[in-house]
């Protein structure tokens, strides 16, 4: 092969795509604009920096679609999953990681690969015509010149939504006379035990006062061009959820189900949970507390939470604008841009939501591009797999007129006839792994 595959963007999707291409024996040029040009959300120039959360969500591959996607990625030789497993933190049934250790692991691996060249530069427009193969994996914070060039080429306005960031609290400032450690239903997760979350309890009066404060708190003002941008339903700011009804949070991120203080037997009316955010265990993330409250209001209102009255915040919440393309209309089944087939898209810019889903699409884009470069026939993963279900959704399964970001879920999979009830998800997961193994061969056979 006489030409390299160019990948624009060094986030989770771009890093995964680069790894897959390089591991296939093809040459890669990875273009990352940080630190030459910063974004509104990133704080470092590391590859695969985690911004919104440090959680990869459930790791239960038999009963949860994102856990199944974890397992499929591991079996496909994912760098992102390898780095996540090497830097996992206690988080009940979820897979949470030390964000700095994770990014450092990915960066070291990419920098050390003989087939990968990293160029720290902004690609301020479409890939040059002499690039025979390119993958755009610029994520939700695509630089304005590139976004404008994509719009001009496709004739499509990009669809946008806001993604909010949750605060992080110093553990030493949390009052454990009030709070306690427990995972919901005492569930044990990867790398952890049955007490991986800090729980801050509220009675009914405290909860109602807190809801009123959230709704009445001073919010960040939108710019004029941002006012019509819709939120993604899976990552709503906490105060937006509160405004939808008094009990919305109590049945969402503040649900008290499966939790009680073993010291007293007390079962709270509502609860705020914090999840470990780094390997040292001194920083804890407020689960589900993405917010667009002004920083001063965040400090005032979040210190109303029992146990956080003296909370010291390592990071306060924030809000940034995300951009994604209308993939069902613009991309073919191998993630190629129909208007210019030398370009593929990968990651969150394709309209998948979540770290794992973004990396998974990067993995597929890398495999597709390297197969094409080697003159091989591209074979998409079966729709019965998590890979295939997610790919099918963004490349034609979704309605292009109403397309919105989507997490992987079993609703995207073909039905499994004759199986109902509690056994359905497990049966679908086992079918997925069997079909994945057949798709991965001979790699999967060699790994067994």
N, C-alpha and C positions, 0 to 999 in steps of 0.2 A: 504494500500500500504506500503510495507516494505522497499522500496528503494527510495532514492532521485533522482531527475533529475538534472544532472550536466550541467551547462552552462558555456562555456569558452568564456570570453569577456564581459566587462561591458560597452560597447558602447550603442548606441540607440537600436540596434537589440537585444543584450543580455539582456539589462535592460527590454525591452518590453516582451521578451520571459519569463524571470524570473517572471515578474508580472503576466502574463497570467497563468503560471503554478501554482504560489502561490495562486492566486485568485480562482483557480479550487479546492483548498484544498490539493494539492500535495506539498511535500517538495522539496525545491530547494537548491542546493549549487552553488553559483555564484562565478566563479574564475576570478579575474581581476589582471593582472600582474603589473599594475602601483600602487604604485611608486617603487615596487621592481625592475622592468625593465621599462625604459622609451621608448618612441617612438620618431621618428624624427619630429612629428607634434603636439603632445599633450603638454600642458603646466601645467596641474593640474592632481590630482589623482581622480577628481570627476567622477562619473558615467555619461554616456551620454554626454561627453564634445563635444561641437560643435567646429569644426576645420576650415573648408573651408569657411563657411558663417554662418550668423545667420538667413537666410531666409528659410522658408518651402514652398516658392513659392505661387502660387495662392490659395486662399481660396474659390473660386467660384465653389461650388459643382455641379451646374447645367450646367456649360459651359466649365469646365476645368477638365481634367482627374486627376491631382494631387489634386485639390480641392475636387473632388469626393472621392479620397482615404482618404483625411482628414475626410470627413463625415462618411465614412464606419468605419474608425478606432475609431472615437468618439462613434459610436453606438455599437462597439464591446468592449467598455470599455478600450480603450488604455490609458496607463499611459503617454506615450510620448505626445499624443495630449492633455491630461489633463494638463500636465506641460506647454506645449506650449501655451494653451489658458490662463493659469494663469499668463504668463509672456510675453504676446504679446506687441508689439511696433507698433506705427504708420508706415504703409508701403504701403499706397494706397490699391490696391486690393490684396496684398500679405499678408501672415502671417509671420511676422518676430518676433523674440523673443529676450529678454535680455538673452544673452548666459549664464551668470553666474547664474542668477536667475533660469533659466530653468534647468541647471545641478544640482543646489542645491536642487531644488524641486524633481527631479528624485532620487537623492541620499538619501534624507530624507525618501522618500516613500519606497525605497528598504530596507534601513537600519531598518526601523520601522516595516516591515512586519514580523509577527510571523513565517511564513513558509519559510523565506529566510535566509540562512547563507551565508555571504560574506567571501571569503578567498582571501587575497592579495598574490598571488603567480603566477608564470609563469608555465604553463603546457607545458613543453619542449618536446613535442612529442604527439602521439595519445593518446586519453583517455585510461586509464587502462582497461584491459579486464573485471574486475569485476564491472565496471560501466555499469549497465543494460540499461541506457538511457542517452545520452549526446547530447548537441547541441553546435556546434562550431560556434560562432558568433564573431570571432576575427577581422572582418572588413578588410579594405584594407591594414592594417599594421600588418598582421599576423606575429608573431615572426618567425625568420628563422628556428629554430628547428622543430616547428610545421608544417610550410609550407613544409619543406623537408620530414617530415614523411607522409604528405598527398600525396606528389608526389610519394613517394616510394610505398605507398599502392595502389594508383590508376593507376600508370603507366602513368599518364598524367603530362605533364609540365603545370604549372600554367601560365595563361595568365596575362600580366601585362600592366599597362598604368600609365602615370603621371597625377597627380591631382595637380593643382596649387592654391595657396592661395592669395586672394586679400588684398591690404593694407587697413589700418584703419587710419583715419585722426581725429585729435582733432578739434572739431567744432569751437573753439575760434580762430583758425588760418585761418579760411576760410574768404575770402573777400566778404561780402554780398553787397558791392557796385556793384559788377559784377554778383554774383550768386543770385538765387532766389529760393523760395520754391514752388514746384508744383508737383503733381502726373500727370502722362501721361493722357491726356484727362480729368483731374480733377476727376479721378475715386476715389471713396471712398472705403476704405477697412476695414477689421476687426480691431477695436480698434483705428482707425485713421480717418483722414479727407481727403480732396482733395488736400492737399499740403504737402505730406509726404516725398518728395525727395528734396535734394539740387541739383540744376542744374547749371552746369558750362558750359557756351556757348562758341562755337568757330566759327569764320568765316572761309571762305574757305582757306585763306592763313595760318591761325593759325593751321588748321586741317592738311594741307599738311606738314607743318613743324614738327608737332607732329608725324605724321606717319613716316616721314623720321628718326626722332630721335629714335622711337621705333625699327625700323628695324636695325638701325646702332648701337644701344646700346649694351654694352658688356653683354653677357649672362653667366649664370652659366654653367660651363663645366660638361658634363656628364661623369660618370664613364664608363669604357669600357663595362661592362655588361649591362649598361642602354641604350646604343646607339640605339639598335634595338627595344626598347620598344615603342609601339604606344601611342599617346595621345587619350583620350576619347573626341570625337567630341563635347560633351555638356559642356566641361569645359576646353577649349583651352586657353593657355596663350595669353595675349593680343597681344604680338609681333608676335606670330605665325599667328594669324588672320590678323594682319596688312600686313604680308608678302604675303598673298594670293590675294592681290589686293588693290588698293588705297581706294576703296569705301566699302571694306568688313566691317570695323568697323562702317561706317556711316549707314549701313543697319543692323547692329547687336547691340551690347551694347551701341553704341554712336548715335543711330538713334534719330533725333530731332522731330519725328512725335508726334503730340499731345502736344507740349510744346511751350510756348511763354512767354516772360517776360511781365507781366501785367503792369509794370511801363512804358514801352516804346513801347509795341507791337512787339518788336523784336523777330523774329523767327530765331534761329541759324542754321548754316550750319551743325553742329554736336554738340553733348552735352555729357558731362560726368555727370552721376548721382551718388549721394551718398545716402545711406540708413542708417537710425539710427541703431546703433549696440548695444546700452545698454539702460537700463531704465532711467538713468540720462540724456540721450540725448546729452552727450558731446563727444561721439565717433561715427564716421560715416564711413561706409564701401563703398569703391569704387566699384560700381556694375559692374560685368563682367571684372574686372581688375586683374584676376589671372595672375601671371607673373613669368618668370624665369630670369628676369634681375637681375644683381648684385645689392646689396643694394645701393651703391653709385650712380649707374645709375638710379635707381628708384627715388631717391630723386631729382636728376637733371632733369630728363625727366618729371616726374609728376608735378614738379613745373612750367613747361611750360604751364600747363592747366590754362586758365583764372580763377582767383578766388582762385587758389591754389599756387600762386607765393610765399607765405610765409607759406605753409602748414607744420605742425608739425605732424609726423607720430607716432601713438601709436604702430603700427605694420607694418612692410614692408612685401611685398609679398614673397612667397617662393614656393618651389616645392618638392613634395615627391612622391615616387613610390608606386603605389597601386597594389594589387594582388587579383585576383579572379579565381575561378575554372570554368572548362567547365561544368556547371551545366546540360545542356540538355543531356550530355552523362553520367555524374556521379551520378545524383540524380533521385529518383523516384518521383511520384506525391505527396508524403507527405514529401518531402525534405530529405528523407533518403539516405545515401550513399549506393549505390548498393553493393559495395565491402565489406561493413560492416554495416549492417542495424541497429545496436545499436546507430549509429551516425547520427545525422541530421546536416544540415548546415542552417545558417540564416544570413540575412543582406547583406551588400555590397560584401562580399566574394563570394556570389552566383552569382554575375554579375548583380544585380540591381544597378541603379545609383540614388543617392539622399538620403537625410536624411529620408524623409517620406517613400520612397520605402523600405529602409533598415529596418526601424522600423516595417513596415507592414509585411515583411517576417519573422521578429522576432516574431510578434504576431501570425502568422500562425504556425510557428514551435513550439511555446509554447503550442498552443491549440492542435496541432496534438500529441505532446509528452504526454501531460496530458491525452488526450482521450485514447491513447494507454495504458498508465499506469493504467487507471481505467478499462481497459478491454472493452472499448466502440469501436464501429466501427468508423473509421476515415472517415469523409465526407468532401471533398474539397469544397470550396466556388464555386458557379456557375461561369462559364467563362464570363457571362454577367456582373459580378461585377468587380470593379477595383482590388479587392483581387484576384479573380479567373483569370482575364486576365493576371496579372503580374505573378502569380504562373504558369499558363499554358505556358507562354513564356519561363521561365527559366527552366522548367522541361520537355521540349519537343517541344514547339512551335517554338523555334529558331533553326536555322541550327547549329549543333554542330561544323561544319567545319569552320564556319565564325562567331562564337559567340562573341559578344562584349557587354559591359555594356549598359543597356537600362533604360531610365526613363519610368514611366507609361504614356501611351498616348492612345487616342481612336483608333488608328490603331491596337492595340492589342485586341480590343473587337470584338465579333461577330457582323456582320452587322445587322441593324434593318431594315427589309424590308418595303418599302413603305414610308420611311421618308427621305427626302433630304434637302439640303440647311441649313439655319440657325437654323432650329428646330431639326436637327439631333442629335447634342450633348446633348441638353436638354432632348430629348426623350430617348436617351441611358442612361443618368444619372438617370432619373426617373425609367426606367426599372431596372437599377442596384440596386437602393435602395429597390425597391419592392422585388427583388430576394434575396437581402441581408437579409431583415427582415425574410423571410421564412427560410433562412439558419441559422440565429441566434436563432430562436425559441428554447426553450421558453424564453430565456433571453430577446429578443427584445419585446416580448409580455408583460413581466413583467415591462419593462421600460416605456411603453407607458401609 
